[in-house]
Amino acid sequence: MNEVTERILISKDWITIILLIVIALIIFNKIRHPIKFNKLQSLLYNSGYINSYSKSTPLLINVFNITFVAIVIIVISLLIFAAFMQKDFAQNISDIMLFFKILIYVFIFIIARFIVGFLLAVLFEKEKEQQYFTFLKLSYLSNFSILILPLLIINFYINSTLFSMLLLIIAGLLLLYLFVLQIKNNQKFVFSNMFYFILYLCALEIAPYVIVYKLIII
């Protein structure tokens, strides 16, 4: 019993640091880009953010987006970690080591996904379309990270299996809703690039998640 209690306390210590880093990054973006940040927050019910910034230059490589890439990577890693802890994947590895293993694989996944997307775009001469797809994906994932973070914080401090399961269900439904919203709000763009979009889904949305899952549980 003492061993279990000690592990929970250690988990809270390092998780607190990780969560503070995420909160600090969010506050940084909110202070530096208040109008842009507020529009991003409303992306769940208003596409004003996409309309306002989808033609910005540079579209992807800027401080605001790079900061949110870091936020998304950490939040997704914490969600996967929370899911794995429910299945006792950490029996032979410390929880902090499991988290950093997940973090590394998620980071590699994001970078590999960007490279493969770029190569596909060059191959099919769809560089602008790929940039726009990537911008949409990052925008909705950034919004997702902001929305799910409060539930993540609660999850790691109440130690409730029921709440953890509820968190994962809400996260899954929210991701599904945002994906449908992404398609719905960009129907003309998606259907005018249907072949590339289907290839994009298969190569960058489905297969990589299966590969990452297999790598993490090895």
For each residue, the residues with C-beta under 8 A, 3 or more apart:
1: 4 5
2: 5 6
3: 6 7
4: 1 7 8
5: 1 2 8 9
6: 2 3 9 10
7: 3 4 10 11 94 95
8: 4 5 11 12 159
9: 5 6 12 13
10: 6 7 13 14 94 95 96
11: 7 8 14 15 95 96 156
12: 8 9 15 16 156 157
13: 9 10 16 17
14: 10 11 17 18 96 99
15: 11 12 18 19 78 156
16: 12 13 19 20
17: 13 14 20 21
18: 14 15 21 22 74 78 99
19: 15 16 22 23 78 149 152 153 156
20: 16 17 23 24
21: 17 18 24 25 74
22: 18 19 25 26 71 74 75 145 149
23: 19 20 26 27 149
24: 20 21 27 28
25: 21 22 28 29 67 70 71
26: 22 23 29 30 71 146 149
27: 23 24 30 31
28: 24 25 31 32 67
29: 25 26 32 33 37 64 67 68
30: 26 27 33 34 37
31: 27 28 34
32: 28 29 63 64
33: 29 30 36 37 64
34: 30 31 37 38
35: 38 39
36: 33 39 40 49 52 53 64
37: 29 30 33 34 40 41 64
38: 34 35 41 42
39: 35 36 42 43 46 48 49 52 53
40: 36 37 43 49 139 142 143 146
41: 37 38 143 146
42: 38 39 45 46 48 49
43: 39 40 46 47 49 50 139 140 143
44: 143 147 178 181
45: 42
46: 39 42 43 49
47: 43 50 51 185
48: 39 42 51 52
49: 36 39 40 42 43 46 52 53 139
50: 43 47 53 54 136 139 185 186
51: 47 48 54
52: 36 39 48 49
53: 36 39 49 50 56 135
54: 50 51 59 132 135 136
55: 59
56: 53 59 62
57:
58: 61 62
59: 54 55 56 131 132 135
60: 65 131 134 135 138
61: 58 65 66
62: 56 58 65 66
63: 32 66 67
64: 29 32 33 36 37 67 68
65: 60 61 62 68 69 138
66: 61 62 63 69 70
67: 25 28 29 63 64 70 71
68: 29 64 65 71 72 138 141 142 145
69: 65 66 72 73 110 138
70: 25 66 67 73 74
71: 22 25 26 67 68 74 75 142 145
72: 68 69 75 76 110 138 141 142 144 145
73: 69 70 76 77 103 106 107 110
74: 18 21 22 70 71 77 78 103
75: 22 71 72 78 79 144 145 148 149 152
76: 72 73 79 80 106 141 145
77: 73 74 80 81 99 102 103 106
78: 15 18 19 74 75 81 82 99 152 156
79: 75 76 82 83 148 152 167 168 171
80: 76 77 83 84 102 106 216
81: 77 78 84 85 95 98 99 102
82: 78 79 85 86 152 155 156 164 167 168
83: 79 80 86 87 168
84: 80 81 87 89 90 98 102 216 217
85: 81 82 88 89 90 95 98 164
86: 82 83 161 164 165 168
87: 83 84
88: 85 91
89: 84 85 98 216 217
90: 84 85 93 94 95 98
91: 88
92:
93: 90 97 98 101
94: 7 10 90 97 98
95: 7 10 11 81 85 90 98 99
96: 10 11 14 99 100
97: 93 94 100 101
98: 81 84 85 89 90 93 94 95 101 102
99: 14 18 77 78 81 95 96 102 103
100: 96 97 103 104
101: 93 97 98 104 105 216
102: 77 80 81 84 98 99 105 106 216
103: 73 74 77 99 100 106 107
104: 100 101 107 108
105: 101 102 108 109 212 215 216
106: 73 76 77 80 102 103 109 110 212
107: 73 103 104 110 111
108: 104 105 111 112
109: 105 106 112 113 208 211 212
110: 69 72 73 106 107 113 114
111: 107 108 114 115
112: 108 109 115 116 208
113: 109 110 116 117 204 208
114: 110 111 117 118 134
115: 111 112 118 119
116: 112 113 119 120 203 204
117: 113 114 120 121 130 133 134 200 203 204
118: 114 115 121 122 127 130
119: 115 116 122 123
120: 116 117 123 124 126 130 196 199 200 203 204
121: 117 118 124 125 126 127 129 130 131
122: 118 119 125 127
123: 119 120
124: 120 121 196 199
125: 121 122
126: 120 121 129 130 193 196
127: 118 121 122 130 131
128: 131 132
129: 121 126 132 133 189 193 196
130: 117 118 120 121 126 127 133 134 200
131: 59 60 121 127 128 134 135
132: 54 59 128 129 135 136 189
133: 117 129 130 136 137 197 200
134: 60 114 117 130 131 137 138
135: 53 54 59 60 131 132 138 139
136: 50 54 132 133 139 140 182 186
137: 133 134 140 141 182
138: 60 65 68 69 72 134 135 141 142
139: 40 43 49 50 135 136 142 143
140: 43 136 137 143 144 178 179 181 182
141: 68 72 76 137 138 144 145 178
142: 40 68 71 72 138 139 145 146
143: 40 41 43 44 139 140 146 147 178
144: 72 75 140 141 147 148 171 174 175 178
145: 22 68 71 72 75 76 141 142 148 149
146: 26 40 41 142 143 149
147: 44 143 144 150 174
148: 75 79 144 145 151 152 167 170 171 174
149: 19 22 23 26 75 145 146 152 153
150: 147 153 154
151: 148 154 155 167 170 171
152: 19 75 78 79 82 148 149 155 156 167
153: 19 149 150 156 157
154: 150 151 157 158 163
155: 82 151 152 158 160 163 164 167
156: 11 12 15 19 78 82 152 153
157: 12 153 154
158: 154 155 163
159: 8
160: 155 163 164
161: 86 164 165
162: 165 166
163: 154 155 158 160 166 167
164: 82 85 86 155 160 161 167 168
165: 86 161 162 168 169
166: 162 163 169 170
167: 79 82 148 151 152 155 163 164 170 171
168: 79 82 83 86 164 165 171 172
169: 165 166 172 173
170: 148 151 166 167 173 174
171: 79 144 148 151 167 168 174 175
172: 168 169 175 176
173: 169 170 176 177
174: 144 147 148 170 171 177 178
175: 144 171 172 178 179
176: 172 173 179 180
177: 173 174 180 181
178: 44 140 141 143 144 174 175 181 182
179: 140 175 176 182 183
180: 176 177 183 184
181: 44 140 177 178 184 185
182: 136 137 140 178 179 185 186
183: 179 180 186 187 190
184: 180 181 187
185: 47 50 181 182
186: 50 136 182 183 189 190
187: 183 184 190 191
188: 191 192
189: 129 132 186 192 193
190: 183 186 187 193 194 197
191: 187 188 194
192: 188 189
193: 126 129 189 190 196 197
194: 190 191 197 198
195: 198 199
196: 120 124 126 129 193 199 200
197: 133 190 193 194 200 201
198: 194 195 201 202
199: 120 124 195 196 202 203
200: 117 120 130 133 196 197 203 204 205
201: 197 198 204 205 206
202: 198 199 205 206 207
203: 116 117 120 199 200 207 208
204: 113 116 117 120 200 201 207 208
205: 200 201 202 208 209
206: 201 202 209 210
207: 202 203 204 210 211
208: 109 112 113 203 204 205 211 212
209: 205 206 212 213
210: 206 207 213 214
211: 109 207 208 214 215
212: 105 106 109 208 209 215 216
213: 209 210 216 217
214: 210 211 217 218
215: 105 211 212 218
216: 80 84 89 101 102 105 212 213
217: 84 89 213 214
218: 214 215
